[in-house]
Amino acid sequence: MIEKNILRKQILAARDELDQNKRKFLSEKIFQQFSIFLEDKKIDTVYVYLHFGSEVETTAIINHLFDCSKTVAVPRTDRLKKSMNAVIVGKNFKTVSGAYGISEPDHSFTELLEPSDIDCVILPGAVFDRHGGRIGYGGGYYDIFLNKCRENIVTVGMAFSFQVKEHIVQEEHDVRLKYVITENEILSCVKG
């Protein structure tokens, strides 16, 4: 089994090598899969990342959530507290550069959504597996945030198919996801 940090570096390097047009094309296919996924779910409040660098793009997903009258919240990161808040945003919201250079809502958005009130979290990652395992970027922000959410929350990893492995090593504090969506499939990782 490849060590976690080596696997993370390998997959992120491959993701970074994706041509921008190819990334947009694959992100659109992932959005189409997400639209199908959302149809039969009772989800009203969604916490979704704002894509950064070579991540799966989320603009179309966020716009679709607004079109479906969902409450949408996006991350605002506090590096000192090593935490993320769920900031409620409206359609056409403005962003500023936040922690690590990642976009976050500008400071006119102050209303927060409590983690316990969120129905679904859509999150990025470096590597995923077919059992809900996830290797993030090493900060632990999402694991900390997900531990504040209720147990029945719907967790969805967004990934290009080459980011999904059969099995990756998980540590005790790692939170397993319920779904992973790629351009090719909606992968259910829910046991039973």
N, C-alpha and C positions, 0 to 999 in steps of 0.2 A: 504494500500500500504506500503510495507516494505521500511524503510528509506534507502537512497542511500548508505551510508557507510556500513550499516549492510549487505545489499544485495551484495555489492562488496566483503566484507570479506567472506561471505558464499560461493559465486560462486568461488572465487579464492582458497579457501580452498578445495573445491571439485575438482577444476582443478589440484591443487597441489597433490592431492591424486591419480590421474591417474597413473597407472603403465606406465613406460617408453615405453614398447612394445605396449601397448594399445594406447598411445599418438602418437607413430609413425604410427600405423595402421590407426587411425582416421585422422591423418594429410595427409596420402597418399590418403585417400578417398576424403578429402577436396581438395587436389591438382587435383584429377580427375575431381571433380565438376568445379574447376577453369578453367581447360583446356577446358571444354565444354563452359563455360561462355565466355572465351576469343575469341572463334572461330568467333562469329558474331559481335564483337565490333571493331570499328575503333580506336584502341589504339596503339600509337607508343612509348610514353614515360611513364614509370611507376616508381612510388616512392613506395618502399616496405620495410617494417620493417624487421630487422634481429631478428629472434625469440630469446627469452630469457626465461629461466626457463621453466614453463609448458605451454607457449603459443603454438598455432598452429605453427608447423614447416614450415619454408618458403624456405628451401634450394632447394627443388624440383621445387617450383614455380619460384624462381629466375633463376635456370638453364633452365627451360622451356622458360622463357622470353628471355634469351640469344639465345636459339635455334630458337626462332621465330624472331630473329633480332630486338628486341625491345631495346630502350635506357633504361637502368636501373639505378636508383639512390636509394641510401639508406640513412638513417638518420645519421647525426652527430649532437649531442646535445651540446649546449652551456648552461650550468647550470646558469652561471652568467647573461646572457641575457634572460634566460628562453625561448630559441628558438631552432629550429632545422633547419639544412640546408640539402638540397638534393644533395648529393655527387654522381656524376656519376662514376660508376664502370664498370670494364670489367670482362669477365669470369675468374674464379679462383682468384678473388681478395683476398688480405690478410686483416685480421682484427686485431684490437687491442681492449683492454678493454677500454670502454669510460665511459661516465657519468652513474652513477648508476650501473656500472659493465656490462652494455649492450655492445655487440660487435658493433664496427663501423669500417669503412674503415681506413686502416692505413694512415699515413700522406703523403704518396706518391701520394694519390688521392686528388687533389685540385680543379678539375673542378666541378663547381656547376651548377645545373639545377634550373632556376628560377621557383618559384611556378606557375607563370602564364603560363609556357610552359609545364606543366605536364598534361597528359591526364587522368591518373588514379592513385589514392592513395590506397594502400592496407595497412590496419591498424589493430592492435590488440586492445583488450579491455578486460574488466572484464565481462561486461554484455551488451547484446544487446536486442532490442525488434523488433517486426515484423513491426514496422513503421519507422525503421531507427534510433531509439534512441540508444545511446551508453553511457555506464558508463566506463570511462577509469580508470587510476590509480591515478587520483587526481591532476596531475600536470598541466593539461590544454595544454600541448605541441601540441597535434594534433589539438585541436580546434583553437589555435592561428595560426598554420601552414595552416589549411584548409581555414581560413579567408583571406589568401593571395593568394589563388588559384582562378581561374576563376569559374564562377557560374556553368558552364556545365560540370565540372570535374566529372569523374566517381569515386565514393568513395565506397570501398568494405571492409567490416569488415569480418575478419576470426574468426570463433568460432566453438567450439564443440557444438553440439545441446543442451546440458543442460545449456549452457550460454545464450540461447535465451529465453526470456520471452514474454508474450503477449504484455505487456505495462510496461514501466518504466518511472518514473518521469524525465523530462528533464528541465534544467534551460535555461534561455534566451540565454546565450552564447554558449550552446551546439550545435554543428553542426550535423544535421541529415545525415545519410548515405543513399546512393541510393540502395545499395545491402548488404546483409549479406550471406556469404557462409558457410554452415556446411557440415558435412559428409553426410547429408540426403537431402539437398535441396539448391537451389539457390533462395534466397528470394529477390524478387524485392520490394523495399520500395518506388519506384518512384510513386508519385501521378499521377493519370490519366493514 
